[in-house]
Amino acid sequence: MRGITKTFPGVNALADVDLTVRRGEIHAICGENGAGKSTLMKVLSGVYPHGSYDGEILFDGEPCRFSGIRDSEERGIVIIHQELALCPQLSIAENIFLGNERAARGLLGGRLLGRGLVDWNRTNHEAGLLLERVGLPENPVTPIADLGVGKQQLVEIAKALSKRVRLLILDEPTAALNDADSAHLLNLMRGLRDDGITCVIISHKLNEVLAIADTVSVLRDGRMIETLDPSGGGVTEDRIISGMVGRDLEHRFPPREPEIGEEALRIEDWTVHSPAQRDRAVVSGAALTLRRGEIVGLAGLMGAGRTELAMSVFGRSYGVDISGRVYKDGEQVRLRTVRDAIRHGIAYATEDRKRYGLNLIQDIKRNVSAARLGKLSRAGWVNEYDEYRVAEEFRGGMNIKAPSVSAVAGQLSGGNQQKVVLSKWIFTDPDVLILDEPTRGIDVGAKYEIYTIINRLAAEGRAILLISSELPELLGMCDRIYTMAAGRITGEVPRAEATQERLMSYMTMGREQAG
């Protein structure tokens, strides 16, 4: 790619970017949110067609002018977006060959599709071979809706392989995966490289980048800063971060002097059952305490029950047959609805900001005011001037990078979206703030800003429960850390005694040990 320049109204997304990717390598592209990583790959894959950008694309030495994704796929360039493009109600096989159906030669076993027939035996057989290649032992007729996100990623790769992919682009492929699924995906990428398939990966997980990439390119503010070769051993996470943010981050976590006060929230003997399987307890006898001015971590592997615990406490927004006791400021309270939780000064920022935390088609000001419209209303009417004023205060105080509070939330970067989510809940003036994976999918610079905001909230005397799958994050931010396994609290570790190894030992306890 030579001299790629791409502009949007009021934004210069890419400025004269050059990128060279060698055949058969894994090439990582790193940068902060808004640096231009995804935009560059959308240019390469034809999402942004020729004519909508300046510069040229050369593939195997030949100029390419893609008018759309189908053109790039015909050349063997396939992109897998962070938001997976699968149809939940269709089968694995149907998704793999959607738009590229296997035609039947006769009527037997065929089904009408437009003017042609689909050979379902051939479709399912070929899908099975592709699933075997990506290491996914699933029946091809299984609906996508029955698969977790890690397996769905593998289906996307199988779909790419069905198109005879030569250059595979993956945008944040492990952002929503647990450690085991991430490791499997990275090993699969190594196997694809060994088979001669070139991979370009966009990732904020720098430890994974250094573990897998043959080459690392760093973008900042729409410009290519540098291209690094990790094989020599001189490339570190700090070196990449310096290129991404334009400065050295002396500390990955902002310094803090905690002033821990009185008990703010206490949970005792908390048990929650699954709505889908009412006889299965997803949280069993859990107990924890939060104090004012304290940041408390909650660690656990996928399925440990962390989110279920948080949501059930937050006005029973998850679970059935819930039992146990909740104490706020030393007094037992009944939190039967989300309204009850907010009224008692408890807020919960969801792990899935795009699906549950934001209204992506609304602007910033409507999202900020959504959880507490009553504060801005008179006789049932919202005072739009006050709504605008409050949103502007948060835009400045939280450093939300947007031209105005009228900017649509769905057009913001991940880090700025997370700041809007936090603004919404801070506007409710909570004493207790439960943050579920607050830095998932955002870059190191934006993470530092979120950490600074969390520290500020704790310094104001609020109690913070920080749920995170990143153990270094918990170790760097928290005063105490609880661990969960099999729905039970398995440990409580002070900051001074916490190590990744100790936390992991508690997180991997079986149900018998946890009980």
Phi, psi and omega per residue, in radians:
M1 nan 2.293 -3.068
R2 -2.237 2.232 3.006
G3 1.017 0.641 -3.083
I4 -1.279 2.132 3.079
T5 -2.231 2.246 -3.113
K6 -2.392 2.242 3.139
T7 -2.143 2.580 2.939
F8 -2.061 2.899 -3.138
P9 -0.928 1.983 3.097
G10 1.409 0.019 -3.073
V11 -2.363 2.265 3.016
N12 -1.693 1.627 -2.988
A13 -1.272 -0.671 3.120
L14 -2.363 2.402 -3.094
A15 -2.275 1.747 3.012
D16 0.950 0.890 -3.073
V17 -1.529 2.283 2.997
D18 -1.917 2.386 3.098
L19 -2.507 2.232 3.077
T20 -2.078 2.186 3.114
V21 -2.073 2.203 -3.119
R22 -1.465 2.574 3.134
R23 -1.087 2.330 3.054
G24 1.368 0.336 3.109
E25 -1.982 2.869 2.942
I26 -1.797 2.014 -3.045
H27 -1.992 2.037 -3.135
A28 -1.657 2.467 3.051
I29 -2.073 2.125 -3.087
C30 -2.080 2.689 3.112
G31 2.932 2.828 3.091
E32 -1.175 2.875 2.984
N33 -1.015 2.323 -3.119
G34 1.533 0.032 -3.129
A35 -1.285 -0.366 3.122
G36 1.956 0.151 -3.072
K37 -1.067 -0.986 -3.100
S38 -1.142 -0.640 3.115
T39 -1.063 -0.761 3.133
L40 -1.069 -0.733 -3.128
M41 -1.265 -0.524 3.064
K42 -1.217 -0.548 3.015
V43 -1.146 -0.820 -3.105
L44 -1.084 -0.651 -3.031
S45 -1.603 0.029 3.093
G46 1.513 0.013 3.057
V47 -1.041 -0.742 2.966
Y48 -1.749 1.898 -2.979
P49 -1.260 2.841 3.071
H50 -0.995 2.374 -3.078
G51 1.824 -0.365 3.098
S52 -1.621 -0.001 3.133
Y53 -2.540 2.876 3.030
D54 -1.815 2.670 -3.125
G55 1.949 -3.087 -3.110
E56 -2.413 2.686 3.093
I57 -1.999 2.265 3.048
L58 -2.056 2.234 3.094
F59 -2.199 2.121 -3.001
D60 0.960 0.613 3.077
G61 1.424 -0.058 -3.105
E62 -1.843 2.404 3.101
P63 -1.121 2.447 3.133
C64 -2.162 2.361 3.081
R65 -2.247 1.455 -3.052
F66 -1.363 2.266 3.069
S67 -1.635 -0.089 3.133
G68 3.134 -3.138 -3.094
I69 -1.101 -0.663 -3.104
R70 -1.066 -0.634 3.109
D71 -1.089 -0.789 -3.114
S72 -1.196 -0.641 3.135
E73 -1.163 -0.576 3.088
E74 -1.121 -0.446 3.071
R75 -1.552 -0.070 3.112
G76 1.665 0.259 3.099
I77 -1.782 2.067 -3.088
V78 -2.241 2.344 3.113
I79 -1.962 2.388 3.014
I80 -1.965 1.976 -3.061
H81 -1.357 2.835 3.099
Q82 -1.073 -0.696 3.040
E83 -1.530 1.865 -2.996
L84 -1.101 2.448 -3.078
A85 -1.782 1.115 3.140
L86 -2.052 2.628 3.104
C87 -1.668 1.964 -2.988
P88 -1.036 -0.602 -3.033
Q89 -1.520 -0.157 3.071
L90 -1.530 2.802 -3.141
S91 -1.314 2.958 3.065
I92 -0.997 -0.854 -3.101
A93 -1.090 -0.739 3.133
E94 -1.088 -0.669 3.108
N95 -1.189 -0.717 -3.114
I96 -1.054 -0.714 -3.040
F97 -1.867 0.281 3.123
L98 -1.094 2.131 -3.074
G99 1.467 -0.059 -3.122
N100 -2.471 0.795 -2.961
E101 -1.131 2.633 3.110
R102 -1.533 1.985 -3.039
A103 -1.335 2.495 3.071
A104 -1.488 2.632 3.113
R105 -1.609 -0.198 3.137
G106 -2.641 -2.974 -3.092
L107 -1.412 -0.513 -3.026
L108 -1.139 2.167 3.126
G109 1.344 0.006 -3.108
G110 -1.615 2.768 3.082
R111 -2.370 2.423 -3.065
L112 -1.108 2.291 3.055
L113 -2.486 1.814 -3.027
G114 1.105 -2.142 3.124
R115 -1.797 0.123 -3.114
G116 -2.103 -3.106 3.128
L117 -2.175 2.519 3.119
V118 -1.756 2.280 3.060
D119 -1.525 1.721 -3.038
W120 -1.265 -0.544 3.076
N121 -1.103 -0.805 3.112
R122 -1.136 -0.728 -3.133
T123 -1.025 -0.882 -3.099
N124 -1.209 -0.612 3.112
H125 -1.129 -0.853 -3.127
E126 -1.152 -0.638 3.089
A127 -1.097 -0.697 3.118
G128 -1.071 -0.692 3.101
L129 -1.131 -0.698 3.120
L130 -1.184 -0.682 3.103
L131 -1.118 -0.666 3.088
E132 -1.105 -0.669 -3.114
R133 -1.159 -0.628 -3.127
V134 -1.595 0.016 3.080
G135 1.338 0.652 3.141
L136 -2.056 1.762 -3.086
P137 -1.440 1.205 -3.138
E138 -2.164 2.642 3.045
N139 -1.222 2.284 -3.103
P140 -1.037 -0.349 -3.125
V141 -1.545 0.004 3.115
T142 -1.146 2.307 3.088
P143 -1.142 2.500 3.110
I144 -1.005 -0.595 -3.109
A145 -1.054 -0.360 -3.129
D146 -1.501 -0.032 -3.080
L147 -1.817 2.556 2.997
G148 -1.301 2.972 -3.041
V149 -1.131 -0.559 3.107
G150 -1.107 -0.760 3.116
K151 -1.227 -0.580 3.089
Q152 -1.112 -0.641 3.063
Q153 -1.035 -0.720 -3.139
L154 -1.159 -0.616 3.069
V155 -1.100 -0.717 3.098
E156 -1.050 -0.708 3.128
I157 -1.199 -0.692 3.067
A158 -1.056 -0.682 3.097
K159 -1.084 -0.731 3.104
A160 -1.115 -0.715 3.132
L161 -1.114 -0.565 3.121
S162 -1.141 -0.345 -3.139
K163 -1.676 0.246 -3.122
R164 0.966 0.929 -3.093
V165 -1.107 2.439 3.039
R166 -2.016 -0.542 3.081
L167 -2.265 1.957 -3.089
L168 -1.839 2.175 3.127
I169 -1.875 2.191 3.139
L170 -2.123 2.098 -3.113
D171 -1.732 1.905 -3.139
E172 0.871 0.983 -3.025
P173 -1.177 -0.441 -3.084
T174 -1.872 0.168 -3.026
A175 -1.011 -0.664 -3.075
A176 -1.884 0.246 -3.067
L177 -1.725 2.639 3.001
N178 -1.363 3.079 -3.033
D179 -1.072 -0.713 -3.096
A180 -1.165 -0.788 3.130
D181 -1.144 -0.655 3.110
S182 -1.096 -0.790 -3.135
A183 -1.077 -0.717 3.127
H184 -1.107 -0.755 -3.123
L185 -1.130 -0.724 3.126
L186 -1.135 -0.692 3.087
N187 -1.128 -0.655 3.095
L188 -1.096 -0.702 3.111
M189 -1.093 -0.680 3.078
R190 -1.082 -0.710 3.109
G191 -1.135 -0.690 3.096
L192 -1.108 -0.715 3.087
R193 -1.051 -0.746 3.141
D194 -1.130 -0.462 3.096
D195 -1.471 0.039 3.092
G196 1.636 0.110 3.128
I197 -1.552 2.221 3.118
T198 -1.427 2.393 -3.131
C199 -2.152 2.360 2.967
V200 -2.038 2.175 -3.074
I201 -2.127 2.276 2.983
I202 -1.739 2.212 -3.089
S203 -2.695 2.517 2.985
H204 -1.644 -0.163 -3.099
K205 -1.506 1.607 -2.990
L206 -1.189 -0.495 3.078
N207 -1.116 -0.666 3.094
E208 -1.234 -0.667 3.108
V209 -1.004 -0.850 -3.105
L210 -1.212 -0.451 -3.129
A211 -1.344 -0.432 -2.965
I212 -2.127 -0.446 -2.940
A213 -1.428 2.439 2.984
D214 -1.480 -0.507 -3.140
T215 -2.491 2.518 3.118
V216 -2.215 2.162 3.035
S217 -1.908 2.448 -3.070
V218 -2.047 2.169 3.070
L219 -1.856 2.527 3.012
R220 -2.560 2.204 3.101
D221 0.921 0.721 3.061
G222 1.386 0.133 -3.121
R223 -2.138 2.539 3.063
M224 -1.361 2.079 -3.081
I225 -1.553 -0.852 -3.121
E226 -2.898 2.791 3.028
T227 -2.145 2.244 -2.980
L228 -2.058 2.646 3.074
D229 -1.985 1.810 -3.087
P230 -1.226 -0.225 -3.018
S231 -1.136 -0.437 -3.131
G232 -1.335 -0.218 3.100
G233 1.563 -0.079 -3.108
G234 -1.574 -0.055 -3.120
V235 -1.657 2.124 -3.141
T236 -2.098 2.945 3.065
E237 -1.025 -0.731 -3.133
D238 -1.103 -0.626 3.119
R239 -1.126 -0.770 3.129
I240 -1.139 -0.756 3.139
I241 -1.047 -0.731 3.131
S242 -1.025 -0.725 3.089
G243 -1.190 -0.617 -3.113
M244 -1.199 -0.752 -3.015
V245 -1.787 -0.171 3.103
G246 1.413 0.229 3.127
R247 -2.813 2.896 3.056
D248 -1.478 2.297 2.998
L249 -1.592 1.779 -3.065
E250 -1.063 -0.666 3.099
H251 -2.195 2.337 3.096
R252 -1.230 -0.439 3.140
F253 -2.171 2.352 -3.097
P254 -1.150 2.515 -3.141
P255 -1.156 2.682 -3.089
R256 -2.724 2.422 3.035
E257 -1.961 1.687 -3.038
P258 -1.194 2.455 2.989
E259 -2.129 1.663 -3.005
I260 -1.560 2.277 -3.057
G261 -1.915 -2.502 -3.062
E262 -1.338 2.886 3.098
E263 -1.073 2.309 3.095
A264 -1.854 -0.681 -3.096
L265 -2.528 2.402 3.064
R266 -2.402 2.335 3.110
I267 -2.074 2.319 -3.117
E268 -2.252 2.363 2.993
D269 0.864 0.811 -3.022
W270 -1.519 2.136 -3.105
T271 -2.252 2.356 -3.086
V272 -2.353 2.375 3.102
H273 -1.879 2.664 -3.115
S274 -1.243 2.342 3.075
P275 -1.105 -0.523 -3.112
A276 -1.414 -0.552 3.119
Q277 -2.306 1.558 -2.964
R278 -1.126 -0.306 3.116
D279 -1.552 0.007 -3.112
R280 -1.885 2.098 3.107
A281 -1.460 2.109 3.092
V282 -1.589 -0.322 2.992
V283 -2.344 2.294 -3.053
S284 -2.285 1.985 2.998
G285 1.019 0.582 -3.070
A286 -1.277 2.531 3.086
A287 -2.515 2.309 3.057
L288 -2.723 2.828 -3.091
T289 -2.335 2.406 3.047
L290 -2.116 2.442 3.113
R291 -2.031 2.728 3.135
R292 -1.106 2.417 -3.138
G293 1.376 0.104 -3.041
E294 -1.929 2.466 2.993
I295 -1.881 2.007 -3.088
V296 -1.955 2.277 -3.141
G297 -1.616 2.695 3.032
L298 -2.323 1.933 -3.067
A299 -1.911 2.642 3.099
G300 3.060 2.724 3.079
L301 -1.362 2.961 3.097
M302 -0.978 2.282 -3.137
G303 1.517 0.081 -3.124
A304 -1.254 -0.421 3.124
G305 1.907 0.188 -3.078
R306 -1.112 -0.921 -3.122
T307 -1.151 -0.663 3.119
E308 -1.089 -0.692 3.080
L309 -1.091 -0.853 -3.089
A310 -1.092 -0.822 -3.084
M311 -1.187 -0.616 -3.136
S312 -1.215 -0.612 3.069
V313 -1.197 -0.643 -3.130
F314 -1.356 1.267 3.038
G315 1.176 0.510 3.104
R316 0.953 0.726 3.131
S317 -1.351 -0.017 2.985
Y318 -2.565 2.568 2.958
G319 1.717 2.841 3.061
V320 -2.308 2.882 3.120
D321 0.854 0.872 -3.103
I322 -1.457 2.336 3.102
S323 -2.396 2.838 -3.118
G324 2.179 -3.049 -3.055
R325 -2.275 2.483 3.063
V326 -2.125 2.260 3.108
Y327 -2.039 2.253 3.075
K328 -2.012 2.105 -3.104
D329 0.939 0.656 3.061
G330 1.523 -0.130 -3.121
E331 -1.975 2.392 -3.139
Q332 -1.199 2.362 3.137
V333 -2.239 2.731 3.086
R334 -1.946 2.034 -3.097
L335 -1.927 1.445 -3.056
R336 -1.553 -0.319 -3.141
T337 -2.421 2.886 3.055
V338 -1.069 -0.654 3.099
R339 -1.033 -0.707 3.097
D340 -1.066 -0.779 -3.111
A341 -1.087 -0.787 3.135
I342 -1.111 -0.717 -3.124
R343 -1.101 -0.546 3.119
H344 -1.582 0.183 3.035
G345 1.414 0.521 3.121
I346 -2.016 2.321 3.127
A347 -2.259 2.638 -3.124
Y348 -2.364 2.052 3.065
A349 -1.694 1.974 -3.001
T350 -1.134 2.746 3.092
E351 -1.279 -0.371 -3.102
D352 -1.958 1.458 -3.031
R353 -1.130 -0.566 -3.074
K354 -1.296 -0.600 -3.107
R355 -1.549 -0.699 -3.013
Y356 -2.083 -0.361 -3.017
G357 -1.579 -0.411 -3.042
L358 -2.354 2.687 2.861
N359 -1.687 1.770 -2.946
L360 -1.186 -0.363 -3.129
I361 -1.661 -0.018 3.067
Q362 -1.726 2.863 -3.117
D363 -1.461 3.093 -3.086
I364 -1.052 -0.801 -3.029
K365 -1.121 -0.658 3.121
R366 -1.204 -0.601 3.092
N367 -1.219 -0.711 -3.129
V368 -1.103 -0.674 -3.048
S369 -1.523 -0.120 -2.928
A370 -1.035 -0.646 -3.046
A371 -1.485 -0.147 -3.092
R372 -2.585 0.933 -3.134
L373 -1.089 -0.475 -3.132
G374 -1.021 -0.532 3.131
K375 -1.198 -0.318 -3.076
L376 -1.961 0.121 -3.014
S377 -1.916 2.604 3.007
R378 -2.334 2.131 3.125
A379 0.932 0.643 3.085
G380 1.489 -0.003 -3.134
W381 -1.930 2.323 3.118
V382 -1.376 2.260 3.057
N383 -1.373 1.771 -3.034
E384 -1.155 -0.509 3.089
Y385 -1.131 -0.803 3.111
D386 -1.110 -0.693 3.124
E387 -1.060 -0.768 3.117
Y388 -1.119 -0.775 -3.106
R389 -1.087 -0.797 -3.141
V390 -1.088 -0.785 -3.135
A391 -1.100 -0.678 3.110
E392 -1.137 -0.652 3.100
E393 -1.087 -0.733 3.122
F394 -1.232 -0.656 3.118
R395 -1.021 -0.728 3.109
G396 -1.309 -0.809 -3.072
G397 -1.195 -0.528 -3.132
M398 -1.735 0.015 -3.132
N399 0.959 0.839 3.077
I400 -1.339 2.049 -3.077
K401 -1.465 1.697 3.125
A402 -2.708 2.597 -3.115
P403 -1.100 -0.524 3.108
S404 -2.872 3.007 3.111
V405 -1.332 -0.024 3.045
S406 -1.541 -0.036 3.092
A407 -1.162 2.443 -3.110
V408 -1.296 2.340 -3.056
A409 -1.034 -0.641 -3.109
G410 -1.151 -0.252 -3.129
Q411 -1.671 -0.021 -3.140
L412 -1.466 2.770 3.025
S413 -1.211 2.892 -3.110
G414 -1.025 -0.737 3.139
G415 -1.110 -0.716 3.131
N416 -1.262 -0.577 3.025
Q417 -1.074 -0.728 -3.140
Q418 -1.130 -0.618 3.090
K419 -1.145 -0.615 3.082
V420 -1.164 -0.735 3.087
V421 -1.032 -0.821 3.127
L422 -1.096 -0.691 3.124
S423 -1.059 -0.730 -3.141
K424 -1.002 -0.770 -3.077
W425 -1.422 -0.558 3.064
I426 -1.120 -0.566 3.124
F427 -1.097 -0.397 3.075
T428 -1.389 -0.064 3.114
D429 0.995 1.034 -3.091
P430 -1.404 2.639 2.945
D431 -1.521 -0.509 -3.111
V432 -2.165 2.221 -3.121
L433 -2.188 2.032 3.117
I434 -1.702 2.066 -3.084
L435 -1.967 1.966 -3.072
D436 -1.758 1.902 -3.120
E437 0.864 1.009 -3.022
P438 -1.220 -0.279 -3.128
T439 -1.984 0.266 -3.132
R440 -1.121 2.270 3.027
G441 1.295 0.296 3.093
I442 -2.123 2.762 -2.988
D443 -1.402 3.021 -3.018
V444 -1.140 -0.628 3.120
G445 -1.150 -0.782 3.106
A446 -1.173 -0.602 3.081
K447 -1.033 -0.782 -3.125
Y448 -1.049 -0.687 3.100
E449 -1.126 -0.735 3.114
I450 -1.118 -0.734 3.100
Y451 -1.045 -0.722 3.135
T452 -1.098 -0.697 3.102
I453 -1.124 -0.755 3.132
I454 -1.071 -0.777 3.101
N455 -1.057 -0.692 3.137
R456 -1.129 -0.708 3.114
L457 -1.104 -0.723 3.104
A458 -1.141 -0.688 3.135
A459 -1.130 -0.419 3.088
E460 -1.385 -0.036 3.105
G461 1.695 0.191 3.109
R462 -1.512 2.619 3.069
A463 -1.636 2.283 -3.071
I464 -2.040 2.241 2.943
L465 -1.880 1.994 -3.061
L466 -1.854 1.926 3.083
I467 -1.676 2.198 -3.110
S468 -2.652 2.538 3.036
S469 -1.576 -0.089 -3.133
E470 -1.720 1.831 -3.097
L471 -1.073 -0.694 3.083
P472 -1.024 -0.587 3.105
E473 -1.127 -0.788 3.124
L474 -1.141 -0.735 -3.138
L475 -1.154 -0.563 -3.101
G476 -1.468 -0.335 -3.004
M477 -1.970 -0.444 -2.858
C478 -1.763 2.633 3.055
D479 -1.490 -0.607 3.038
R480 -2.451 2.743 3.123
I481 -2.361 2.153 2.962
Y482 -1.593 2.604 3.037
T483 -2.084 2.598 3.096
M484 -2.210 2.578 3.002
A485 -2.674 2.383 3.086
A486 0.924 0.618 3.068
G487 1.445 0.042 -3.098
R488 -2.091 2.619 2.979
I489 -1.287 2.120 -3.052
T490 -1.914 -0.177 -3.132
G491 -2.926 2.738 3.021
E492 -2.405 2.003 -2.973
V493 -2.135 2.143 3.044
P494 -1.137 2.704 -3.098
R495 -0.977 -0.723 -3.063
A496 -1.147 -0.391 -3.087
E497 -1.846 -0.011 -3.004
A498 -1.490 2.311 2.986
T499 -2.357 2.818 3.116
Q500 -1.070 -0.675 -3.106
E501 -1.137 -0.731 -3.125
R502 -1.180 -0.752 3.119
L503 -1.084 -0.757 -3.107
M504 -1.129 -0.592 3.119
S505 -1.116 -0.659 3.088
Y506 -1.294 -0.581 -3.089
M507 -1.279 -0.334 -3.076
T508 -1.829 0.223 3.069
M509 -1.136 2.444 3.025
G510 -1.307 2.994 -3.114
R511 -1.039 -0.641 -3.130
E512 -1.155 -0.756 3.118
Q513 -1.157 -0.741 -3.104
A514 -1.118 -0.547 -3.140
G515 -1.300 nan nan
